[in-house]
Amino acid sequence: MALKNTLNLGNINQQELQSIREIASSHQMMATKFDFYSNQCQDQQLKQLFKQSGQDAQTTATNLTNSL
């Protein structure tokens, strides 16, 4: 499941900001890995699962980053 919208992060402290950056970075890494896995699969159902998971992770990373 992806974060579909940006968040209002106007009143967060530095520690919270750093945590959100780390979460966004982790989701970006997941998107990259899922894309790689998708390209390695022969099974179409598994390939589609990895592709959708990668898209969801990318959407979440993008929306978190845009919220900052």
ChimeraX commands (.cxc) that place a marker at each C-alpha (Angstrom):
marker #1 position 0.00,0.00,0.00 radius 0.5
marker #1 position 1.37,3.41,-0.94 radius 0.5
marker #1 position 1.11,6.81,0.68 radius 0.5
marker #1 position -1.23,8.41,-1.84 radius 0.5
marker #1 position -0.98,12.07,-0.75 radius 0.5
marker #1 position 1.56,14.43,0.71 radius 0.5
marker #1 position 1.45,15.20,4.42 radius 0.5
marker #1 position 1.35,18.48,6.32 radius 0.5
marker #1 position 4.64,18.35,8.21 radius 0.5
marker #1 position 4.80,21.97,9.32 radius 0.5
marker #1 position 5.30,21.36,13.04 radius 0.5
marker #1 position 7.86,18.60,13.35 radius 0.5
marker #1 position 11.17,18.61,15.18 radius 0.5
marker #1 position 14.60,17.76,13.77 radius 0.5
marker #1 position 14.51,14.16,14.99 radius 0.5
marker #1 position 11.14,13.55,13.35 radius 0.5
marker #1 position 12.36,15.20,10.16 radius 0.5
marker #1 position 15.41,12.93,10.07 radius 0.5
marker #1 position 13.22,9.87,10.65 radius 0.5
marker #1 position 10.94,10.82,7.76 radius 0.5
marker #1 position 13.96,11.30,5.50 radius 0.5
marker #1 position 15.22,7.84,6.45 radius 0.5
marker #1 position 11.82,6.30,5.76 radius 0.5
marker #1 position 11.65,8.01,2.36 radius 0.5
marker #1 position 15.16,6.77,1.56 radius 0.5
marker #1 position 14.22,3.23,2.59 radius 0.5
marker #1 position 11.19,3.30,0.32 radius 0.5
marker #1 position 13.33,4.55,-2.54 radius 0.5
marker #1 position 15.70,1.61,-1.98 radius 0.5
marker #1 position 12.75,-0.80,-1.89 radius 0.5
marker #1 position 11.49,0.61,-5.19 radius 0.5
marker #1 position 14.90,0.03,-6.78 radius 0.5
marker #1 position 15.12,-3.53,-5.45 radius 0.5
marker #1 position 11.58,-4.45,-6.47 radius 0.5
marker #1 position 12.25,-3.12,-9.97 radius 0.5
marker #1 position 15.40,-5.25,-10.15 radius 0.5
marker #1 position 13.52,-8.33,-8.92 radius 0.5
marker #1 position 10.74,-7.70,-11.42 radius 0.5
marker #1 position 13.24,-7.64,-14.26 radius 0.5
marker #1 position 14.72,-10.97,-13.12 radius 0.5
marker #1 position 11.41,-12.89,-12.91 radius 0.5
marker #1 position 10.09,-15.22,-15.55 radius 0.5
marker #1 position 6.80,-15.89,-13.76 radius 0.5
marker #1 position 4.37,-13.17,-14.89 radius 0.5
marker #1 position 2.35,-13.10,-11.66 radius 0.5
marker #1 position 5.45,-12.68,-9.54 radius 0.5
marker #1 position 6.84,-10.14,-12.00 radius 0.5
marker #1 position 3.64,-8.09,-11.70 radius 0.5
marker #1 position 3.69,-8.35,-7.90 radius 0.5
marker #1 position 7.24,-6.96,-7.77 radius 0.5
marker #1 position 6.41,-4.27,-10.31 radius 0.5
marker #1 position 3.35,-3.09,-8.33 radius 0.5
marker #1 position 5.28,-3.20,-5.07 radius 0.5
marker #1 position 8.02,-1.09,-6.64 radius 0.5
marker #1 position 5.52,1.46,-7.89 radius 0.5
marker #1 position 3.90,1.67,-4.46 radius 0.5
marker #1 position 7.26,2.12,-2.76 radius 0.5
marker #1 position 8.21,4.84,-5.27 radius 0.5
marker #1 position 4.91,6.64,-4.74 radius 0.5
marker #1 position 5.43,6.61,-0.98 radius 0.5
marker #1 position 9.03,7.83,-1.28 radius 0.5
marker #1 position 7.99,10.64,-3.63 radius 0.5
marker #1 position 5.08,11.77,-1.46 radius 0.5
marker #1 position 7.17,11.74,1.70 radius 0.5
marker #1 position 9.92,13.73,0.00 radius 0.5
marker #1 position 7.42,16.20,-1.42 radius 0.5
marker #1 position 5.95,16.64,2.06 radius 0.5
marker #1 position 9.27,17.89,3.36 radius 0.5
marker link #1:1,2 radius 0.2
marker link #1:2,3 radius 0.2
marker link #1:3,4 radius 0.2
marker link #1:4,5 radius 0.2
marker link #1:5,6 radius 0.2
marker link #1:6,7 radius 0.2
marker link #1:7,8 radius 0.2
marker link #1:8,9 radius 0.2
marker link #1:9,10 radius 0.2
marker link #1:10,11 radius 0.2
marker link #1:11,12 radius 0.2
marker link #1:12,13 radius 0.2
marker link #1:13,14 radius 0.2
marker link #1:14,15 radius 0.2
marker link #1:15,16 radius 0.2
marker link #1:16,17 radius 0.2
marker link #1:17,18 radius 0.2
marker link #1:18,19 radius 0.2
marker link #1:19,20 radius 0.2
marker link #1:20,21 radius 0.2
marker link #1:21,22 radius 0.2
marker link #1:22,23 radius 0.2
marker link #1:23,24 radius 0.2
marker link #1:24,25 radius 0.2
marker link #1:25,26 radius 0.2
marker link #1:26,27 radius 0.2
marker link #1:27,28 radius 0.2
marker link #1:28,29 radius 0.2
marker link #1:29,30 radius 0.2
marker link #1:30,31 radius 0.2
marker link #1:31,32 radius 0.2
marker link #1:32,33 radius 0.2
marker link #1:33,34 radius 0.2
marker link #1:34,35 radius 0.2
marker link #1:35,36 radius 0.2
marker link #1:36,37 radius 0.2
marker link #1:37,38 radius 0.2
marker link #1:38,39 radius 0.2
marker link #1:39,40 radius 0.2
marker link #1:40,41 radius 0.2
marker link #1:41,42 radius 0.2
marker link #1:42,43 radius 0.2
marker link #1:43,44 radius 0.2
marker link #1:44,45 radius 0.2
marker link #1:45,46 radius 0.2
marker link #1:46,47 radius 0.2
marker link #1:47,48 radius 0.2
marker link #1:48,49 radius 0.2
marker link #1:49,50 radius 0.2
marker link #1:50,51 radius 0.2
marker link #1:51,52 radius 0.2
marker link #1:52,53 radius 0.2
marker link #1:53,54 radius 0.2
marker link #1:54,55 radius 0.2
marker link #1:55,56 radius 0.2
marker link #1:56,57 radius 0.2
marker link #1:57,58 radius 0.2
marker link #1:58,59 radius 0.2
marker link #1:59,60 radius 0.2
marker link #1:60,61 radius 0.2
marker link #1:61,62 radius 0.2
marker link #1:62,63 radius 0.2
marker link #1:63,64 radius 0.2
marker link #1:64,65 radius 0.2
marker link #1:65,66 radius 0.2
marker link #1:66,67 radius 0.2
marker link #1:67,68 radius 0.2
view
